[in-house]
Amino acid sequence: MARLRKAISYRRLERPHTRVSKFTAKSFVKTTHNTKISSFNMGNPQKDFPYAVTLRTKADLQIRDNAMNSAREASNRIMEKTIGAGNYYLRVNCYPHHILRENPLASGAGADRFSTGMAKSFGKPIGQAVRAKKGKGLFTIFVEKQNLELAKKALHRASGKLPCSCGIEVTDNPRMMKAEG
């Protein structure tokens, strides 16, 4: 089974998935992978909660979709086991649009006859990533006041699954403010 490359290979923000070729038929990415994030909304989206707890990045970077899904599962598990699915709303705020590519080079005896080197170096798609700028909210949990500490704990657990340092921000829910005013 093929192994994933280290996440540091794709952490730097680079130019989005475009290909510029002198032949217009070759100026596109051939395929896209299905995202590994299985669900973007968990909990109870119909209920209006008074507080929003958001996980924000502290740097510009790319985060692979499998890391985002792992963080989502970790935070959702804590919330669901402790207070139940109807007492919170967890939302993934970003979608992995960026396509990661790799140009595998052959090595060993006779490799020069199999590999094209850098002549056609655009690479094959191998995954997807979220392009996150500094301060972007990755996850938001909407909760009641008595569950604020639990939501912070869940997002802290999620930040351990991500390849960056993150901050947690607690705010009043903007939807609740509109309903009251």
Contact map, one row per residue, 1 for C-alpha under 8 A:
1110000000000000000000000000000000000000000000000000000000000000000000000000000000000000000000000000000000000000000000000000000000000000000000000000000000000000000000000000000000000
1111000000000000000000000000000000000000000000000000000000000000000000000000000000000000000000000000000000000000000000000000000000000000000000000000000000000000000000000000000000000
1111100000000000000000000000000000000000000000000000000000000000000000000000000000000000000000000000000000000000000000000000000000000000000000000000000000000000000000000000000000000
0111110000000000000000000000000000000000000000000000000000000000000000000000000000000000000000000000000000000000000000000000000000000000000000000000000000000000000000000000000000000
0011111010000000000000000000000000000000000000000000000000000000000000000000000000000000000000000000000000000000000000000000000000000000000000000000000000000000000000000000000000000
0001111111000000000000000000000000000000000000000000000000000000000000000000000000000000000000000000000000000000000000000000000000000000000000000000000000000000000000000000000000000
0000111111100000000000000000000000000000000000000000000000000001000000000000000000000000000000000000000000000000000000000000000000000000000000000000000000000000001000000000000000000
0000011111110000000000000000000000000000000000000000000000000000000000000000000000000000000000000000000000000000000000000000000000000000000000000000000000000000000000000000000000000
0000111111110000000000000000000000000000000000000000000000000000000000000000000000000000000000000000000000000000000000000000000000000000000000000000000000000000000000000000000000000
0000011111111000000000000000000000000000000000000000000000000110000000000000000000000000000000000001000000000000000000000000000000000000000000000000000000000000000000000000000000000
0000001111111000000000000000000000000000000000000000000000001110000000000000000000000000000000000000000000000000000000000000000000000000000000000000000000000000001000000000000000000
0000000111111100000000000000000000000000000000000000000000011100000000000000000000000000000000000000000000000000000000000000000000000000000000000000000000000000000000000000000000000
0000000001111110000000000000000000000000000000000000000000011100000000000000000000000000000000000000000000000000000000000000000000100000000000000000000000000000000000000000000000000
0000000000011111000000000000000000000000000000000000000000000000000000000000000000000000000000000000000000000000000000000000000000000000000000000000000000000000000000000000000000000
0000000000001111110000000000000000000000000000000000000000000000000000000000000000000000000000000000000000000000000000000000000000000000000000000000000000000000000000000000000000000
0000000000000111110000000000000000000000000000000000000000000000000000000000000000000000000000000110000000000000000000000000000000000000000000000000000000000000000000000000000000000
0000000000000011111000000000100000000000000000000000000000000000000000000000000000000000000000000111000000000000000000000000000000000000000000000000000000000000000000000000000000000
0000000000000011111100000011100000000000000000000000000000000000000000000000000000000000000000000000000000000000000000000000000000000000000000000000000000000000000000000000000000000
0000000000000000111110000111100000000000000000000000000000000000000000000000000000000000000000000000000000000000000000000100000000000000000000000000000000000000000000000000000000000
0000000000000000011111000111000000000000000000000000000000000000000000000000000000000000000000000000000000000000000000000000000000000000000000000000000000000000000000000000000000000
0000000000000000001111110110000000000000000000000000000000000000000000000000000000000000000000000000000000000000000000000000000000000000000000000000000000000000000000000000000000000
0000000000000000000111110000000000000000000000000000000000000000000000000000000000000000000000000000000000000000000000000000000000000000000000000000000000000000000000000000000000000
0000000000000000000011111110000000000000000000000000000000000000000000000000000000000000000000000000000000000000000000000000000000000000000000000000000000000000000000000000000000000
0000000000000000000011111110000000000000000000000000000000000000000000000000000000000000000000000000000000000000000000000000000000000000000000000000000000000000000000000000000000000
0000000000000000000000111111000000000000000000000000000000000000000000000000000000000000000000000000000000000000000000000000000000000000000000000000000000000000000000000000000000000
0000000000000000001110111111000000000000000000000000000000000000000000000000000000000000000000000000000000000000000000000000000000000000000000000000000000000000000000000000000000000
0000000000000000011110111111100000000000000000000000000000000000000000000000000000000000000000000000000000000000000000000000000000000000000000000000000000000000000000000000000000000
0000000000000000011100001111110000000000000000000000000000000000000000000000000000000000000000000000000000000000000000000000000000000000000000000000000000000000000000000000000000000
0000000000000000111000000011111100000000000000000000000000000000000000000000000000000000000000000000000000000000000000000000100000000000000000000000000000000000000000000000000000000
0000000000000000000000000001111100000000000000000000000000000000000000000000000000000000000000000000000000000000000000000000100000000000000000000000000000000000000000000000000000000
0000000000000000000000000000111110000000000000000000000000000000000000000000000000000000000000000000000000000000000000000000100000000000000000000000000000000000000000000000000000000
0000000000000000000000000000111111000000000000000000000000000000000000000000000000000000000000000010000000000000000000000000101100000000000000000000000000000000000000000000000000000
0000000000000000000000000000001111100000000000000000000000000000000000000000000000000000000000000000000000000000000000000000111100000000000000000000000000000000000000000000000000000
0000000000000000000000000000000111110000000000000000000000000000000000000000000000000000000000000000000000000000000000000000000000000000000000000000000000000000000000000000000000000
0000000000000000000000000000000011111100000000000000000000000000100000000000000000000000000000010000000000000000000000000000001100000000000000000000000000000000000000000000000000000
0000000000000000000000000000000001111100000000000000000000000000110010000000000000000000000000000000000000000000000000000000000000000000000000000000000000000000000000000000000000000
0000000000000000000000000000000000111111000000000000000000000000110110000000000000000000000000000000000000000000000000000000000000000000000000000000000000000000000000000000000000000
0000000000000000000000000000000000111111000000000000000000000000000010000000000000000000000000000000000000000000000000000000000000000000000000000000000000000000000000000000000000000
0000000000000000000000000000000000001111110000000000000000000000000000000000000000000000000000000000000000000000000000000000000000000000000000000000000000000000000000000000000000000
0000000000000000000000000000000000001111110000000000000000000000000000000000000000000000001110000000000000000000000000000000000000000000000000000000000000000000000000000000000000000
0000000000000000000000000000000000000011111010000000000000000000000000000000000000000000111100000000000000000000000000000000000000000000000000000000000000000000000000000000000000000
0000000000000000000000000000000000000011111110000000000000000000000000000001000000001000111000000000000000000000000000000000000000000000000000000000000000000000000000000000000000000
0000000000000000000000000000000000000000111110000000000000000000000000000000000100001111110000000000000000000000000000000000000000000000000000000000000000000000000000000000000000000
0000000000000000000000000000000000000000011111100000000000000000000000000000000000001111100000000000000000000000000000000000000000000000000000000000000000000000000000000000000000000
0000000000000000000000000000000000000000111111110000000000000000000000000000000000000000100000000000000000000000000000000000000000000000000000000000000000000000000000000000000000000
0000000000000000000000000000000000000000000111110000000000000000000000000000000000000000000000000000000000000000000000000000000000000000000000000000000000000000000000000000000000000
0000000000000000000000000000000000000000000111111000000000000000000000000000000000000000000000000000000000000000000000000000000000000000000000000000000000000000000000000000000000000
0000000000000000000000000000000000000000000011111100000000000000000000000000000000000000000000000000000000000000000000000000000000000000000000000000000000000000000000000000001100000
0000000000000000000000000000000000000000000000111111000000000000000000000000000000000001000000000000000000000000000000000000000000000000000001110000000000000000000000000000100100000
0000000000000000000000000000000000000000000000011111000000000000000000000000000000000000000000000000000000000000000000000000000000000000000001111000000000000000000000000001100100000
0000000000000000000000000000000000000000000000001111100000000000000000000000000000000000000000000000000000000000000000000000000000000000000001111001000000000000000000000111100000000
0000000000000000000000000000000000000000000000001111110000000000000000000000000000000000000000000000000000000000000000000000000000000000000111100000000000000000000000000111100000000
0000000000000000000000000000000000000000000000000011111000000000000000000000000000000000000000000000000000000000000000000000000000000000000111100001001100000000000000011110000000000
0000000000000000000000000000000000000000000000000001111100000000000000000000000000000000000000000000000000000000000000000000000000000000111110000000000000100000000000011100000000000
0000000000000000000000000000000000000000000000000000111110000000000000000000000000000000000000000000000000000000000000000000000000000000111100000000000000100010000001111000000000000
0000000000000000000000000000000000000000000000000000011111000000000000000000000000000000000000000000000000000000000000000000000000000111111000000000000000000000000001111000000000000
0000000000000000000000000000000000000000000000000000001111110000000000000000000000000000000000000000000000000000000000000000000000011111110000000000000000000000000111100000000000000
0000000000000000000000000000000000000000000000000000000111110000000000000000000000000000000000000000000000000000000000000000000000000110000000000000000000000000000111100000000000000
0000000000000000000000000000000000000000000000000000000011111000000000000000000000000000000000000000000000000000000000000000000000011110000000000000000000000000000110000000000000000
0000000000011000000000000000000000000000000000000000000011111100000000000000000000000000000000000000000000000000000000000000000000111100000000000000000000000000000000000000000000000
0000000000111000000000000000000000000000000000000000000000111110000000000000000000000000000000000000000000000000000000000000000000111000000000000000000000000000000100000000000000000
0000000001111000000000000000000000000000000000000000000000011111000000000000000000000000000000000000000000000000000000000000000011110000000000000000000000000000000000000000000000000
0000000001100000000000000000000000000000000000000000000000001111101100000000000000000000000000000000000000000000000000000000000011110000000000000000000000000000011000000000000000000
0000001000000000000000000000000000000000000000000000000000000111111100000000000000000000000000010000000000000000000000000000001111000000000000000000000000000000000000000000000000000
0000000000000000000000000000000000111000000000000000000000000011111110000000000000000000000000010000000000000000000000000000001111000000000000000000000000000000000000000000000000000
0000000000000000000000000000000000011000000000000000000000000001111111000000000000000000000000000000000000000000000000000000000000000000000000000000000000000000000000000000000000000
0000000000000000000000000000000000000000000000000000000000000011111111100000000000000000000000000000000000000000000000000000000000000000000000000000000000000000111000000000000000000
0000000000000000000000000000000000001000000000000000000000000011111111110000000000000000000000000000000000000000000000000000000000000000000000000000000000000000110000000000000000000
0000000000000000000000000000000000011100000000000000000000000000111111111000000000000000000000000000000000000000000000000000000000000000000000000000000000000000000000000000000000000
0000000000000000000000000000000000000000000000000000000000000000011111111100000000000000000000000000000000000000000000000000000000000000000000000000000000000100100000000000000000000
0000000000000000000000000000000000000000000000000000000000000000001111111110000000000000000000000000000000000000000000000000000000000000000000000000000000001111110000000000000000000
0000000000000000000000000000000000000000000000000000000000000000000111111111000000000000000100000000000000000000000000000000000000000000001000000000000000000100000000000000000000000
0000000000000000000000000000000000000000000000000000000000000000000011111111100000000000000000000000000000000000000000000000000000000000000000000000000000000000000000000000000000000
0000000000000000000000000000000000000000000000000000000000000000000001111111110000000000000000000000000000000000000000000000000000000000000000000000000001001100000000000000000000000
0000000000000000000000000000000000000000000000000000000000000000000000111111111000000000000000000000000000000000000000000000000000000000000000000000000001101100000000000000000000000
0000000000000000000000000000000000000000010000000000000000000000000000011111111100000000010000000000000000000000000000000000000000000000000000000000000001000000000000000000000000000
0000000000000000000000000000000000000000000000000000000000000000000000001111111110000000000000000000000000000000000000000000000000000000000000000000000000000000000000000000000000000
0000000000000000000000000000000000000000000000000000000000000000000000000111111111000000000000000000000000000000000000000000000000000000000000000000000001000000000000000000000000000
0000000000000000000000000000000000000000000000000000000000000000000000000011111111111001000000000000000000000000000000000000000000000000000000000000011001000000000000000000000000000
0000000000000000000000000000000000000000001000000000000000000000000000000001111111111000000000000000000000000000000000000000000000000000000000000000000000000000000000000000000000000
0000000000000000000000000000000000000000000000000000000000000000000000000000111111110000000000000000000000000000000000000000000000000000000000000000000000000000000000000000000000000
0000000000000000000000000000000000000000000000000000000000000000000000000000011111110000000000000000000000000000000000000000000000000000000000000000000000000000000000000000000000000
0000000000000000000000000000000000000000000000000000000000000000000000000000001111111011000000000000000000000000000000000000000000000000000000000000000000000000000000000000000000000
0000000000000000000000000000000000000000000000000000000000000000000000000000001111111111000000000000000000000000000000000000000000000000000000000000000000000000000000000000000000000
0000000000000000000000000000000000000000011100000000000000000000000000000000001100111111000000000000000000000000000000000000000000000000000000000000000000000000000000000000000000000
0000000000000000000000000000000000000000001100000000000000000000000000000000000000011111100000000000000000000000000000000000000000000000000000000000000000000000000000000000000000000
0000000000000000000000000000000000000000001100000000000000000000000000000000000000111111100000000000000000000000000000000000000000000000000000110000000000000000000000000000000000000
0000000000000000000000000000000000000000001100001000000000000000000000000000001000111111110000000000000000000000000000000000000000000000000011110000000000000000000000000000000000000
0000000000000000000000000000000000000000111110000000000000000000000000000000000000000111111000000000000000000000000000000000000000000000000011100000000000000000000000000000000000000
0000000000000000000000000000000000000000111000000000000000000000000000000001000000000001111100000000000000000000000000000000000000000000001111000000000000000000000000000000000000000
0000000000000000000000000000000000000001110000000000000000000000000000000000000000000000111110000000000000000000000000000000000000000000001110000000000000000000000000000000000000000
0000000000000000000000000000000000000001100000000000000000000000000000010000000000000000011111100000000000000000000000000000000000000000011100000000000000000000000000000000000000000
0000000000000000000000000000000000000001000000000000000000000000000000000000000000000000001111100000000000000000000000000000000000000000111100000000000000000000000000000000000000000
0000000000000000000000000000000000000000000000000000000000000000000000000000000000000000000111110000000000000000000000000000000001000000110000000000000000000000000000000000000000000
0000000000000000000000000000000000000000000000000000000000000000000000000000000000000000000111111000000000000000000000000000000001000000000000000000000000000000000000000000000000000
0000000000000000000000000000000000100000000000000000000000000001100000000000000000000000000001111110000000000000000000000000000111100000000000000000000000000000000000000000000000000
0000000000000000000000000000000000000000000000000000000000000000000000000000000000000000000000111110000000000000000000000000000111100000000000000000000000000000000000000000000000000
0000000000000001100000000000000000000000000000000000000000000000000000000000000000000000000000011111000000000000000000000000000111100000000000000000000000000000000000000000000000000
0000000000000001100000000000000100000000000000000000000000000000000000000000000000000000000000011111100000000000000000000000111110000000000000000000000000000000000000000000000000000
0000000001000000100000000000000000000000000000000000000000000000000000000000000000000000000000000111110000000000000000000000111110000000000000000000000000000000000000000000000000000
0000000000000000000000000000000000000000000000000000000000000000000000000000000000000000000000000011111000000000000000000111111000000000000000000000000000000000000000000000000000000
0000000000000000000000000000000000000000000000000000000000000000000000000000000000000000000000000001111100000000000000000111110000000000000000000000000000000000000000000000000000000
0000000000000000000000000000000000000000000000000000000000000000000000000000000000000000000000000000111110000000000000001111000000000000000000000000000000000000000000000000000000000
0000000000000000000000000000000000000000000000000000000000000000000000000000000000000000000000000000011111000000000000000010000000000000000000000000000000000000000000000000000000000
0000000000000000000000000000000000000000000000000000000000000000000000000000000000000000000000000000001111100000001110000000000000000000000000000000000000000000000000000000000000000
0000000000000000000000000000000000000000000000000000000000000000000000000000000000000000000000000000000111110011011000000000000000000000000000000000000000000000000000000000000000000
0000000000000000000000000000000000000000000000000000000000000000000000000000000000000000000000000000000011111110000000000000000000000000000000000000000000000000000000000000000000000
0000000000000000000000000000000000000000000000000000000000000000000000000000000000000000000000000000000001111110000000000000000000000000000000000000000000000000000000000000000000000
0000000000000000000000000000000000000000000000000000000000000000000000000000000000000000000000000000000000111110000000000000000000000000000000000000000000000000000000000000000000000
0000000000000000000000000000000000000000000000000000000000000000000000000000000000000000000000000000000000111111110000000000000000000000000000000000000000000000000000000000000000000
0000000000000000000000000000000000000000000000000000000000000000000000000000000000000000000000000000000001111111111000000000000000000000000000000000000000000000000000000000000000000
0000000000000000000000000000000000000000000000000000000000000000000000000000000000000000000000000000000001000111111100000000000000000000000000000000000000000000000000000000000000000
0000000000000000000000000000000000000000000000000000000000000000000000000000000000000000000000000000000000000111111000000000000000000000000000000000000000000000000000000000000000000
0000000000000000000000000000000000000000000000000000000000000000000000000000000000000000000000000000000001000111111100000000000000000000000000000000000000000000000000000000000000000
0000000000000000000000000000000000000000000000000000000000000000000000000000000000000000000000000000000011000011111110000000000000000000000000000000000000000000000000000000000000000
0000000000000000000000000000000000000000000000000000000000000000000000000000000000000000000000000000000010000001011111110000000000000000000000000000000000000000000000000000000000000
0000000000000000000000000000000000000000000000000000000000000000000000000000000000000000000000000000000010000000001111111000000000000000000000000000000000000000000000000000000000000
0000000000000000000000000000000000000000000000000000000000000000000000000000000000000000000000000000000000000000000111111000000000000000000000000000000000000000000000000000000000000
0000000000000000000000000000000000000000000000000000000000000000000000000000000000000000000000000000000000000000000111111000000000000000000000000000000000000000000000000000000000000
0000000000000000000000000000000000000000000000000000000000000000000000000000000000000000000000000000000000000000000111111110000000000000000000000000000000000000000000000000000000000
0000000000000000000000000000000000000000000000000000000000000000000000000000000000000000000000000000001000000000000011111110000000000000000000000000000000000000000000000000000000000
0000000000000000001000000000000000000000000000000000000000000000000000000000000000000000000000000000111000000000000000011111000000000000000000000000000000000000000000000000000000000
0000000000000000000000000000000000000000000000000000000000000000000000000000000000000000000000000000111100000000000000011111100000000000000000000000000000000000000000000000000000000
0000000000000000000000000000000000000000000000000000000000000000000000000000000000000000000000000000111000000000000000000111110000000000000000000000000000000000000000000000000000000
0000000000000000000000000000111110000000000000000000000000000000000000000000000000000000000000000011110000000000000000000011111000000000000000000000000000000000000000000000000000000
0000000000000000000000000000000010000000000000000000000000000000000000000000000000000000000000000011110000000000000000000001111100000000000000000000000000000000000000000000000000000
0000000000000000000000000000000110100000000000000000000000000001100000000000000000000000000000000011100000000000000000000000111110000000000000000000000000000000000000000000000000000
0000000000000000000000000000000110100000000000000000000000000001100000000000000000000000000000011111000000000000000000000000011111000000000000000000000000000000000000000000000000000
0000000000000000000000000000000000000000000000000000000000000111100000000000000000000000000000011111000000000000000000000000001111100000000000000000000000000000000000000000000000000
0000000000000000000000000000000000000000000000000000000000000111100000000000000000000000000001111100000000000000000000000000000111110000000000000000000000000000000000000000000000000
0000000000001000000000000000000000000000000000000000000000011110000000000000000000000000000000011100000000000000000000000000000011111000000000000000000000000000000000000000000000000
0000000000000000000000000000000000000000000000000000000010111110000000000000000000000000000000000000000000000000000000000000000001111101000000000000000000000000000000000000000000000
0000000000000000000000000000000000000000000000000000000010111000000000000000000000000000000000000000000000000000000000000000000000111111000000000000000000000000000000000000000000000
0000000000000000000000000000000000000000000000000000000111110000000000000000000000000000000000000000000000000000000000000000000000011111000000000000000000000000000000000000000000000
0000000000000000000000000000000000000000000000000000000111100000000000000000000000000000000000000000000000000000000000000000000000001111100000000000000000000000000000000000000000000
0000000000000000000000000000000000000000000000000000000110000000000000000000000000000000000000000000000000000000000000000000000000011111110000000000000000000000000000000000000000000
0000000000000000000000000000000000000000000000000000011110000000000000000000000000000000000011000000000000000000000000000000000000000011111100000000000000000000000000000000000000000
0000000000000000000000000000000000000000000000000000011110000000000000000000000000000000000111000000000000000000000000000000000000000001111100000000000000000000000000000000000000000
0000000000000000000000000000000000000000000000000000011100000000000000010000000000000000011110000000000000000000000000000000000000000000111110000000000000100000000000000000000000000
0000000000000000000000000000000000000000000000000001111000000000000000000000000000000000011110000000000000000000000000000000000000000000111111000000000000000000000000000000000000000
0000000000000000000000000000000000000000000000000001110000000000000000000000000000000001111000000000000000000000000000000000000000000000001111100000001000000000000000000000000000000
0000000000000000000000000000000000000000000000001111100000000000000000000000000000000001110000000000000000000000000000000000000000000000000111110000000000000000000000000000100000000
0000000000000000000000000000000000000000000000001111100000000000000000000000000000000011100000000000000000000000000000000000000000000000000011111011001000000000000000000000000000000
0000000000000000000000000000000000000000000000001110000000000000000000000000000000000011000000000000000000000000000000000000000000000000000001111111000000000000000000000000000000000
0000000000000000000000000000000000000000000000000110000000000000000000000000000000000000000000000000000000000000000000000000000000000000000000111111000000000000000000000000000000000
0000000000000000000000000000000000000000000000000000000000000000000000000000000000000000000000000000000000000000000000000000000000000000000000011111100000000000000000000000000000000
0000000000000000000000000000000000000000000000000000000000000000000000000000000000000000000000000000000000000000000000000000000000000000000000111111111000000000000000000000000000000
0000000000000000000000000000000000000000000000000010100000000000000000000000000000000000000000000000000000000000000000000000000000000000000000111111111100000000000000000000000000000
0000000000000000000000000000000000000000000000000000000000000000000000000000000000000000000000000000000000000000000000000000000000000000000000000111111110000000000000000000000000000
0000000000000000000000000000000000000000000000000000000000000000000000000000001000000000000000000000000000000000000000000000000000000000000000000011111111000000000000000000000000000
0000000000000000000000000000000000000000000000000000100000000000000000000000001000000000000000000000000000000000000000000000000000000000000010100011111111100000000000000000000000000
0000000000000000000000000000000000000000000000000000100000000000000000000000000000000000000000000000000000000000000000000000000000000000000000000001111111110000000000010000000000000
0000000000000000000000000000000000000000000000000000000000000000000000000000000000000000000000000000000000000000000000000000000000000000000000000000111111111000000000000000000000000
0000000000000000000000000000000000000000000000000000000000000000000000000111011000000000000000000000000000000000000000000000000000000000000000000000011111111100000000000000000000000
0000000000000000000000000000000000000000000000000000011000000000000000000010000000000000000000000000000000000000000000000000000000000000001000000000001111111110000000010000000000000
0000000000000000000000000000000000000000000000000000000000000000000000000000000000000000000000000000000000000000000000000000000000000000000000000000000111111111000000010000000000000
0000000000000000000000000000000000000000000000000000000000000000000000100110000000000000000000000000000000000000000000000000000000000000000000000000000011111111100000000000000000000
0000000000000000000000000000000000000000000000000000000000000000000001110110000000000000000000000000000000000000000000000000000000000000000000000000000001111111110000000000000000000
0000000000000000000000000000000000000000000000000000001000000000000000100000000000000000000000000000000000000000000000000000000000000000000000000000000000111111110111000000000000000
0000000000000000000000000000000000000000000000000000000000000000000000100000000000000000000000000000000000000000000000000000000000000000000000000000000000011111111000000000000000000
0000000000000000000000000000000000000000000000000000000000000000001101100000000000000000000000000000000000000000000000000000000000000000000000000000000000001111111000000000000000000
0000000000000000000000000000000000000000000000000000000000000010001100100000000000000000000000000000000000000000000000000000000000000000000000000000000000000111111110000000000000000
0000001000100000000000000000000000000000000000000000000000000010001000000000000000000000000000000000000000000000000000000000000000000000000000000000000000000001111110000000000000000
0000000000000000000000000000000000000000000000000000000011101000000000000000000000000000000000000000000000000000000000000000000000000000000000000000000000000010011111000000000000000
0000000000000000000000000000000000000000000000000000000011100000000000000000000000000000000000000000000000000000000000000000000000000000000000000000000000000010011111100000000000000
0000000000000000000000000000000000000000000000000000001111000000000000000000000000000000000000000000000000000000000000000000000000000000000000000000000000000010000111110000000000000
0000000000000000000000000000000000000000000000000000001111000000000000000000000000000000000000000000000000000000000000000000000000000000000000000000000000000000000011111000000000000
0000000000000000000000000000000000000000000000000000111100000000000000000000000000000000000000000000000000000000000000000000000000000000000000000000000100110000000001111100000000000
0000000000000000000000000000000000000000000000000000111100000000000000000000000000000000000000000000000000000000000000000000000000000000000000000000000000000000000000111110000000000
0000000000000000000000000000000000000000000000000011110000000000000000000000000000000000000000000000000000000000000000000000000000000000000000000000000000000000000000011111000000000
0000000000000000000000000000000000000000000000000011100000000000000000000000000000000000000000000000000000000000000000000000000000000000000000000000000000000000000000001111100000000
0000000000000000000000000000000000000000000000000111000000000000000000000000000000000000000000000000000000000000000000000000000000000000000000000000000000000000000000000111110110000
0000000000000000000000000000000000000000000000001111000000000000000000000000000000000000000000000000000000000000000000000000000000000000000001000000000000000000000000000011111110000
0000000000000000000000000000000000000000000000000000000000000000000000000000000000000000000000000000000000000000000000000000000000000000000000000000000000000000000000000001111111000
0000000000000000000000000000000000000000000000010000000000000000000000000000000000000000000000000000000000000000000000000000000000000000000000000000000000000000000000000000111111100
0000000000000000000000000000000000000000000000011100000000000000000000000000000000000000000000000000000000000000000000000000000000000000000000000000000000000000000000000001111111110
0000000000000000000000000000000000000000000000000000000000000000000000000000000000000000000000000000000000000000000000000000000000000000000000000000000000000000000000000001111111111
0000000000000000000000000000000000000000000000000000000000000000000000000000000000000000000000000000000000000000000000000000000000000000000000000000000000000000000000000000011111111
0000000000000000000000000000000000000000000000000000000000000000000000000000000000000000000000000000000000000000000000000000000000000000000000000000000000000000000000000000001111111
0000000000000000000000000000000000000000000000000000000000000000000000000000000000000000000000000000000000000000000000000000000000000000000000000000000000000000000000000000000111111
0000000000000000000000000000000000000000000000000000000000000000000000000000000000000000000000000000000000000000000000000000000000000000000000000000000000000000000000000000000011111
